């Protein structure tokens, strides 16, 4: 590697994304938690009315129309929101805006593997806090982030890769004691059961050290569009909006399609409910095959492979041979588990039948 590369970049590990097969024909792709259903018909209509002439001019720098829709949905103001180029840009901005090189970044581990990568790019000090088998936020989490004087702490809710859900009361207590910023990554929050009455934006009324990350990738079936947003107090959002965010970071096509998607809540809620029903069905069928899993509030299931005939890695490879892609992680806590994205009814049935053939 060139000597011109920064030392921390030369020594770090890069992000390993889920496998993206080049040929999507005749395969079932359940390894990267994409929504199996199409985006809202309003998105399709918006695509058909795009004006190519607009491509020669710069887009609205703050994506004001989209910010207004996001604010209305979350019952906050547009000054509490910055639109980002995917949720990943929101994560990167949270580090470059608030964390100095050498300052501590904490996260419950394992979770989204991009956290330590972005922290390493920033040359921050990475302090993972280990989960147990129960996937509850470690009891020592608040104590640890204080002992490390963490400038930034990340929690995924619902948690990935387990699908475990954490209540507002739990997050509220952590935010109260956090020495720095608590970023709650809600990439999968659209799939939480509505009966749990989870409204994380309420935390912003109580805490000026909380950032909440949302994405259009999963819930709105727009992973290819790269669109997300951060919510927080004006004191946290303002420097991102005016200083550290890339200029014109969201193109006009992204903005228009995002407005179309988020304005069609009736369609979105119907899809989210369908995925919840599919999730229950898939989990029950996997349990019947001896593949137990933690209750999930996300659009995936973390299945434990406890078969004398096949281990998790072998099952992953066998499914891949049948053109069924699921996610295997080389992690001590995950080595006997597979993460399976909830698919359509037909996709779930194919996965179940394939696992049954391989394991019985």
Secondary structure, 3 states (H helix, E strand, C coil): CCCCCCHHHHHCCCCCCCCCCCCCCCCEECCCCCCCCCCCHHHHHHHHCCCHHHHHCCCCCCCHHHHHHHHHHHCCCHHHEEEECHHHHHHHHHHHHHCCCCCEEEEEECCCCHHHHHHHHCCCEEEEEECCCCCCCCCCHHHHHHHCCCCEEEEECCCCCCCCCCCHHHHHHHHHHCCCEEEEECCCHHHCCHHHCCCHHHHHHCCCCEEEEEECCCCCCCHHHCCEEEEECHHHHHHHHHHHCCCCCCCHHHHHHHHHHHHCHHHHHHHHHHHHHHHHHHHHHHHHCCCCECCCCCCEEEEECCCCCCCHHHHHHHHHHCCEECECCCCCCCCCEEEEECCCHHHHHHHHHHHHHHHC
